[in-house]
Amino acid sequence: MSKNEKILNVQRVWAMVGSFLVIAIIGFVYAPVEAVLSELHLFITFNAQNIIPSSENLIRILPDILLIVTIDITISIIGIVFINNKLGHRKGPNILDKRLNVNQQPKNVFKELFLLVVIEEAFARYLFLGILTQISFFSGTIGFYILLLVGNGIWAWIHIYNFQEKEDQQIIRILPQFLGGIFLSYVFVKYGFMAAVLTHFIGNGIIYSLTKVMVTGVRQLVRALISCLICVVCWILMDHPLSDLLAWVDTSNIVGIPGWSVWDYVLACLFFGNAAQVIFTVLAYDTVTIKKRTGQKLDFLETMIGSVAIILVLYLLIWGLVFLIEDLLTRLLIVTIFIVFSLKNPSANGAVRSFWSTVPTYFILIGSLHTLPFIDAVVMIVSLITIENGVNKIVDG
């Protein structure tokens, strides 16, 4: 094993352990731990009817989701250790080994992984617990738990075919998936379909962190140091506290923040975007190498035209979705995820970075564009593109 391979293996483990510690800390510090544990107890003791569905938006319930993922992963690890002690380590490869090993030209890994989660949740949770429970025969508690066990059982059973060797295709090996499905079912009942999708993706993301293919080296560390500097400068220049943005979380009606100018929104986007760069570099996640256009430079006119096009497309998406989704906050989140679909990553590890580092920044960006006059929106996009290009030139030397 070469030196680079040894470093890469260490960084893979750190990416997984570090990510788990981050979500665990956020979950246990900011989520109502006793309330969540109490309702989980109700759910697994056949008292789902006593759980009151939450009306909070996805951003507000994120700490709850992270707490549930932490508990789920901990139990799954214990289950895997038990299974390996009972049966020994699997003899052959897992189909996921091949699917998640994207050590090649960057591609739209995030879109593939996210859509897979949506399909799984639509089948195992939305169909069995959202649609079939509306049939009078399954409307009671007994019917609900029958559907839960059947849907969750089928969903877990499908995972047995991830093991490519017949010897490994033993039902006990899918125990972690079955237990994880119980937690996802609780999330669906309590918080809804989108929350179940998010919980599922976050849980998978911890596993995906092991698929790192790029050694985090000097170039990435230099980029992180520059990002630290940008965060400090933005913090100093901000005339208003970043906590003002919490107003968008507390209401579905995203409007301009009193006293904020276009430059405050620019600084906020730069702060969160660069803070994410620092965090995910420290966690040793893969980055994307962007091909440069040989012999060409992005001039001011191209930047202006591109900025106007971006804004028009965003407006079209935000208002086009109004016919399907009334809640503005949810529409902004969905548009943000659509944008992340277009990003290319070298691995599933990089896809997780794209999600967590891009979604918060783009959400603030799209929310800002929604509240600003058109000219200010163009100024904001041009400023962000120009600054990003300048930072990349410095890093590339």
C-alpha positions as CSV (number, residue, x, y, z in Angstrom):
1,M,0.0,0.0,0.0
2,S,1.4,3.4,-1.0
3,K,1.7,6.4,1.2
4,N,-1.1,8.2,-0.5
5,E,-3.4,5.1,-0.1
6,K,-2.6,5.0,3.6
7,I,-3.4,8.7,4.0
8,L,-6.6,8.3,2.0
9,N,-7.8,5.4,4.2
10,V,-7.1,7.5,7.3
11,Q,-9.0,10.5,5.8
12,R,-11.9,8.2,4.9
13,V,-12.3,7.0,8.4
14,W,-12.0,10.6,9.7
15,A,-14.6,11.8,7.3
16,M,-17.1,9.2,8.6
17,V,-16.3,9.6,12.3
18,G,-16.0,13.4,12.1
19,S,-19.4,13.7,10.3
20,F,-21.0,11.4,12.9
21,L,-19.7,13.5,15.7
22,V,-20.9,16.8,14.1
23,I,-24.5,15.5,13.6
24,A,-24.5,13.9,17.1
25,I,-23.4,17.2,18.8
26,I,-26.0,19.3,16.9
27,G,-28.7,16.7,17.6
28,F,-28.1,16.3,21.3
29,V,-27.5,20.1,21.9
30,Y,-30.3,21.6,19.8
31,A,-33.1,18.9,19.6
32,P,-35.6,18.3,22.4
33,V,-34.0,15.0,23.3
34,E,-36.5,13.9,26.0
35,A,-39.5,14.7,23.7
36,V,-38.0,12.8,20.8
37,L,-37.1,9.8,22.8
38,S,-40.5,9.7,24.5
39,E,-42.3,9.7,21.1
40,L,-39.9,7.1,19.7
41,H,-40.9,4.9,22.7
42,L,-44.5,5.5,21.9
43,F,-44.0,4.5,18.3
44,I,-42.2,1.2,18.9
45,T,-44.7,0.3,21.6
46,F,-47.6,0.3,19.2
47,N,-48.9,3.8,20.2
48,A,-48.3,5.7,16.9
49,Q,-51.8,7.1,17.2
50,N,-50.7,9.2,20.2
51,I,-48.0,11.0,18.2
52,I,-49.0,14.5,17.1
53,P,-47.7,15.4,13.6
54,S,-45.3,18.4,13.6
55,S,-46.2,21.6,11.6
56,E,-42.6,22.9,11.8
57,N,-40.7,23.4,8.5
58,L,-37.7,21.3,7.5
59,I,-35.1,23.8,8.8
60,R,-36.7,24.0,12.2
61,I,-36.8,20.2,12.6
62,L,-33.3,19.6,11.3
63,P,-31.8,19.1,14.9
64,D,-34.5,16.5,15.6
65,I,-33.6,14.7,12.4
66,L,-29.9,14.7,13.2
67,L,-30.7,13.3,16.7
68,I,-32.7,10.5,15.1
69,V,-30.0,9.7,12.6
70,T,-27.4,9.6,15.4
71,I,-29.5,7.0,17.4
72,D,-30.2,5.0,14.2
73,I,-26.6,4.8,13.2
74,T,-25.5,3.9,16.7
75,I,-28.0,1.0,16.8
76,S,-27.0,-0.1,13.3
77,I,-23.3,-0.2,14.2
78,I,-24.1,-2.4,17.2
79,G,-26.3,-4.6,14.9
80,I,-23.4,-4.9,12.3
81,V,-20.9,-5.8,15.1
82,F,-23.4,-8.5,16.3
83,I,-23.9,-9.9,12.8
84,N,-20.2,-10.1,12.1
85,N,-19.6,-11.9,15.4
86,K,-22.4,-14.3,14.6
87,L,-21.7,-14.9,10.9
88,G,-18.3,-13.5,10.2
89,H,-17.5,-10.8,7.7
90,R,-19.2,-11.0,4.4
91,K,-17.4,-13.3,1.9
92,G,-18.0,-11.4,-1.3
93,P,-18.5,-7.8,-2.5
94,N,-21.5,-5.6,-1.9
95,I,-23.1,-4.1,-5.0
96,L,-22.8,-0.7,-3.3
97,D,-19.0,-1.1,-3.4
98,K,-19.2,-0.8,-7.2
99,R,-22.0,1.8,-7.3
100,L,-20.3,4.2,-4.8
101,N,-16.8,3.8,-6.2
102,V,-16.8,6.7,-8.7
103,N,-13.0,7.0,-9.0
104,Q,-13.3,8.5,-12.5
105,Q,-14.5,11.6,-14.3
106,P,-16.9,13.6,-12.0
107,K,-20.5,12.9,-12.7
108,N,-24.0,13.7,-11.2
109,V,-23.6,11.4,-8.2
110,F,-25.8,13.5,-6.0
111,K,-28.8,13.3,-8.3
112,E,-28.5,9.5,-8.6
113,L,-28.2,9.0,-4.8
114,F,-30.9,11.5,-3.9
115,L,-33.5,10.2,-6.4
116,L,-32.8,6.6,-5.2
117,V,-33.7,7.7,-1.6
118,V,-36.9,9.5,-2.9
119,I,-38.0,6.3,-4.7
120,E,-37.3,4.1,-1.7
121,E,-39.2,6.5,0.7
122,A,-42.1,6.8,-1.8
123,F,-42.5,3.0,-1.7
124,A,-41.7,2.0,1.8
125,R,-43.2,5.0,3.7
126,Y,-45.5,7.1,1.5
127,L,-47.3,4.1,-0.2
128,F,-47.7,1.9,2.9
129,L,-48.1,4.5,5.6
130,G,-49.4,7.4,3.6
131,I,-51.8,5.9,1.1
132,L,-52.7,2.4,2.2
133,T,-53.5,3.5,5.7
134,Q,-56.4,5.6,4.2
135,I,-58.2,2.3,3.3
136,S,-60.7,1.6,6.1
137,F,-59.5,-1.9,6.7
138,F,-56.0,-0.6,7.7
139,S,-57.2,2.6,9.4
140,G,-56.7,1.4,13.0
141,T,-53.6,0.8,15.0
142,I,-53.3,-2.9,14.1
143,G,-53.7,-2.1,10.4
144,F,-51.1,0.6,10.6
145,Y,-48.5,-1.6,12.2
146,I,-49.2,-4.5,9.8
147,L,-48.6,-2.1,6.9
148,L,-45.5,-0.8,8.6
149,L,-44.0,-4.2,9.1
150,V,-44.9,-5.4,5.6
151,G,-43.6,-2.2,3.8
152,N,-40.5,-2.0,6.0
153,G,-39.9,-5.7,5.6
154,I,-40.1,-5.6,1.8
155,W,-37.9,-2.5,1.7
156,A,-35.3,-4.2,4.0
157,W,-35.5,-7.5,2.1
158,I,-34.6,-5.7,-1.2
159,H,-31.3,-4.8,0.4
160,I,-30.3,-8.5,0.7
161,Y,-29.5,-8.5,-3.0
162,N,-26.8,-5.9,-2.3
163,F,-24.8,-8.9,-1.3
164,Q,-23.5,-10.5,-4.4
165,E,-22.4,-13.8,-2.9
166,K,-25.2,-16.3,-2.1
167,E,-23.5,-17.2,1.2
168,D,-23.9,-13.6,2.3
169,Q,-27.6,-13.4,1.4
170,Q,-28.8,-14.2,4.9
171,I,-31.8,-12.5,6.4
172,I,-30.0,-11.4,9.6
173,R,-27.7,-9.2,7.5
174,I,-30.5,-6.8,6.7
175,L,-31.4,-6.3,10.4
176,P,-29.7,-2.8,10.4
177,Q,-31.9,-1.8,7.4
178,F,-35.1,-3.1,9.0
179,L,-34.3,-1.2,12.3
180,G,-33.4,1.9,10.3
181,G,-36.7,1.6,8.5
182,I,-38.5,1.8,11.9
183,F,-36.9,5.2,12.6
184,L,-37.7,6.4,9.1
185,S,-41.3,5.4,9.6
186,Y,-41.5,7.4,12.8
187,V,-40.0,10.4,11.0
188,F,-42.7,10.0,8.2
189,V,-45.5,9.9,10.8
190,K,-44.2,12.8,12.9
191,Y,-42.6,15.2,10.3
192,G,-43.8,14.0,6.8
193,F,-42.4,12.6,3.6
194,M,-39.8,15.3,2.8
195,A,-38.4,14.9,6.3
196,A,-38.2,11.1,5.9
197,V,-36.3,11.6,2.6
198,L,-33.9,14.0,4.3
199,T,-33.3,11.7,7.2
200,H,-32.7,8.7,4.9
201,F,-30.2,10.7,2.8
202,I,-28.3,12.0,5.9
203,G,-28.0,8.5,7.2
204,N,-26.7,7.2,3.9
205,G,-24.4,10.2,3.8
206,I,-22.4,8.8,6.8
207,I,-21.8,5.6,4.8
208,Y,-21.0,7.5,1.6
209,S,-18.3,9.5,3.5
210,L,-16.1,6.3,3.2
211,T,-16.1,6.5,-0.6
212,K,-13.5,9.4,-0.6
213,V,-11.2,9.1,-3.6
214,M,-9.1,12.3,-3.4
215,V,-6.4,13.0,-0.8
216,T,-7.0,16.3,1.0
217,G,-3.7,18.1,0.5
218,V,-2.0,21.5,0.5
219,R,-4.2,23.0,-2.2
220,Q,-7.4,22.2,-0.3
221,L,-5.9,23.5,3.0
222,V,-4.9,26.8,1.3
223,R,-8.4,27.2,0.0
224,A,-9.7,26.6,3.5
225,L,-7.4,29.2,4.9
226,I,-8.6,31.8,2.3
227,S,-12.2,30.8,3.2
228,C,-11.4,31.5,6.9
229,L,-10.1,34.9,6.0
230,I,-13.2,35.7,3.9
231,C,-15.5,34.6,6.8
232,V,-13.7,37.0,9.1
233,V,-13.9,39.9,6.7
234,C,-17.6,39.3,6.0
235,W,-18.3,39.1,9.8
236,I,-16.5,42.5,10.3
237,L,-18.2,44.2,7.3
238,M,-21.7,43.0,8.1
239,D,-23.9,45.9,9.4
240,H,-26.5,43.5,10.7
241,P,-26.3,40.2,12.6
242,L,-26.5,37.0,10.6
243,S,-29.2,35.8,13.1
244,D,-31.6,38.2,11.2
245,L,-31.9,35.4,8.6
246,L,-33.7,33.3,11.2
247,A,-36.8,35.3,10.3
248,W,-37.0,33.2,7.1
249,V,-37.1,30.0,9.2
250,D,-39.9,31.3,11.4
251,T,-42.2,32.1,8.6
252,S,-43.1,30.7,5.2
253,N,-43.4,34.2,3.8
254,I,-39.8,35.1,2.9
255,V,-39.6,38.9,2.6
256,G,-36.8,41.4,2.6
257,I,-35.1,41.7,6.0
258,P,-35.5,45.3,7.4
259,G,-32.4,47.4,7.0
260,W,-30.5,44.9,4.8
261,S,-29.0,46.1,1.6
262,V,-27.8,44.0,-1.4
263,W,-24.3,44.0,0.1
264,D,-25.6,42.5,3.4
265,Y,-27.0,39.6,1.4
266,V,-23.8,39.2,-0.6
267,L,-21.7,39.1,2.6
268,A,-24.1,36.5,4.1
269,C,-23.8,34.2,1.1
270,L,-20.0,34.6,1.2
271,F,-19.9,33.8,4.9
272,F,-22.0,30.7,4.8
273,G,-20.4,29.4,1.6
274,N,-16.9,29.8,2.8
275,A,-17.7,28.5,6.3
276,A,-18.9,25.3,4.6
277,Q,-15.7,25.1,2.7
278,V,-13.7,25.2,5.9
279,I,-15.9,22.6,7.7
280,F,-15.8,20.1,4.9
281,T,-12.1,20.5,4.3
282,V,-11.5,19.8,8.0
283,L,-13.7,16.8,7.6
284,A,-11.6,15.7,4.6
285,Y,-14.4,15.5,2.0
286,D,-13.7,15.4,-1.7
287,T,-13.8,18.5,-3.8
288,V,-14.6,18.9,-7.5
289,T,-11.8,19.7,-10.0
290,I,-13.4,22.1,-12.5
291,K,-12.0,22.0,-16.0
292,K,-10.8,25.4,-17.2
293,R,-11.6,26.6,-20.7
294,T,-8.2,26.7,-22.5
295,G,-7.2,30.1,-23.7
296,Q,-10.5,31.7,-22.7
297,K,-11.5,34.0,-19.9
298,L,-14.9,34.8,-18.6
299,D,-15.3,38.5,-19.4
300,F,-17.7,41.0,-17.8
301,L,-20.3,40.8,-20.5
302,E,-20.5,37.0,-20.2
303,T,-20.8,37.3,-16.5
304,M,-23.6,39.8,-16.9
305,I,-25.5,37.7,-19.4
306,G,-25.0,34.6,-17.3
307,S,-26.2,36.3,-14.2
308,V,-29.4,37.6,-15.8
309,A,-30.1,34.1,-17.2
310,I,-29.5,32.5,-13.8
311,I,-32.0,34.9,-12.1
312,L,-34.6,34.4,-14.8
313,V,-34.4,30.6,-14.5
314,L,-34.6,30.8,-10.7
315,Y,-37.7,33.1,-10.9
316,L,-39.3,30.7,-13.4
317,L,-38.7,27.7,-11.1
318,I,-39.8,29.4,-7.9
319,W,-43.1,30.7,-9.4
320,G,-43.7,27.7,-11.6
321,L,-43.8,25.4,-8.6
322,V,-46.6,27.5,-7.0
323,F,-49.1,25.3,-8.8
324,L,-47.8,22.2,-7.0
325,I,-46.5,23.6,-3.7
326,E,-48.1,26.6,-1.9
327,D,-45.4,27.0,0.8
328,L,-42.7,29.3,-0.4
329,L,-40.0,28.0,1.9
330,T,-40.5,24.4,0.6
331,R,-40.4,25.7,-3.0
332,L,-37.1,27.5,-2.3
333,L,-35.6,24.3,-0.8
334,I,-36.8,22.2,-3.8
335,V,-35.3,24.7,-6.3
336,T,-32.1,24.6,-4.3
337,I,-31.9,20.8,-4.5
338,F,-32.6,21.0,-8.3
339,I,-29.6,23.2,-8.6
340,V,-27.4,20.8,-6.7
341,F,-28.5,18.1,-9.2
342,S,-26.4,19.9,-11.8
343,L,-23.1,19.7,-9.8
344,K,-20.6,17.0,-10.6
345,N,-18.7,15.1,-8.0
346,P,-15.8,12.6,-8.1
347,S,-17.4,10.3,-5.5
348,A,-20.5,9.8,-3.3
349,N,-18.4,11.4,-0.5
350,G,-18.2,14.5,-2.7
351,A,-21.9,14.4,-3.4
352,V,-22.5,14.6,0.4
353,R,-20.3,17.7,0.5
354,S,-22.2,19.2,-2.4
355,F,-25.5,18.8,-0.5
356,W,-24.4,20.1,2.9
357,S,-22.1,22.9,1.6
358,T,-24.3,24.1,-1.3
359,V,-27.9,23.8,-0.1
360,P,-27.6,26.3,2.8
361,T,-25.7,28.8,0.7
362,Y,-28.0,28.5,-2.3
363,F,-31.0,28.7,-0.1
364,I,-29.9,32.1,1.2
365,L,-28.9,33.1,-2.3
366,I,-32.3,32.2,-3.8
367,G,-34.2,33.7,-0.9
368,S,-32.2,36.9,-1.3
369,L,-32.9,37.0,-5.1
370,H,-36.6,36.5,-4.3
371,T,-36.7,39.6,-2.0
372,L,-34.4,41.9,-4.0
373,P,-35.3,44.2,-7.0
374,F,-34.1,42.7,-10.3
375,I,-31.1,45.1,-10.7
376,D,-29.9,44.4,-7.2
377,A,-30.3,40.7,-7.9
378,V,-28.0,41.0,-10.9
379,V,-25.5,43.0,-8.9
380,M,-25.5,40.3,-6.2
381,I,-24.9,37.4,-8.7
382,V,-22.2,39.3,-10.6
383,S,-20.4,40.1,-7.3
384,L,-20.5,36.5,-6.1
385,I,-19.2,35.1,-9.4
386,T,-16.4,37.7,-9.6
387,I,-15.3,37.0,-6.0
388,E,-15.4,33.2,-6.5
389,N,-13.3,33.5,-9.7
390,G,-10.8,35.7,-7.9
391,V,-10.4,33.2,-5.1
392,N,-10.0,30.3,-7.5
393,K,-7.2,32.3,-9.4
394,I,-5.4,32.8,-6.1
395,V,-5.6,29.1,-5.1
396,D,-4.6,27.9,-8.6
397,G,-1.6,30.2,-8.4
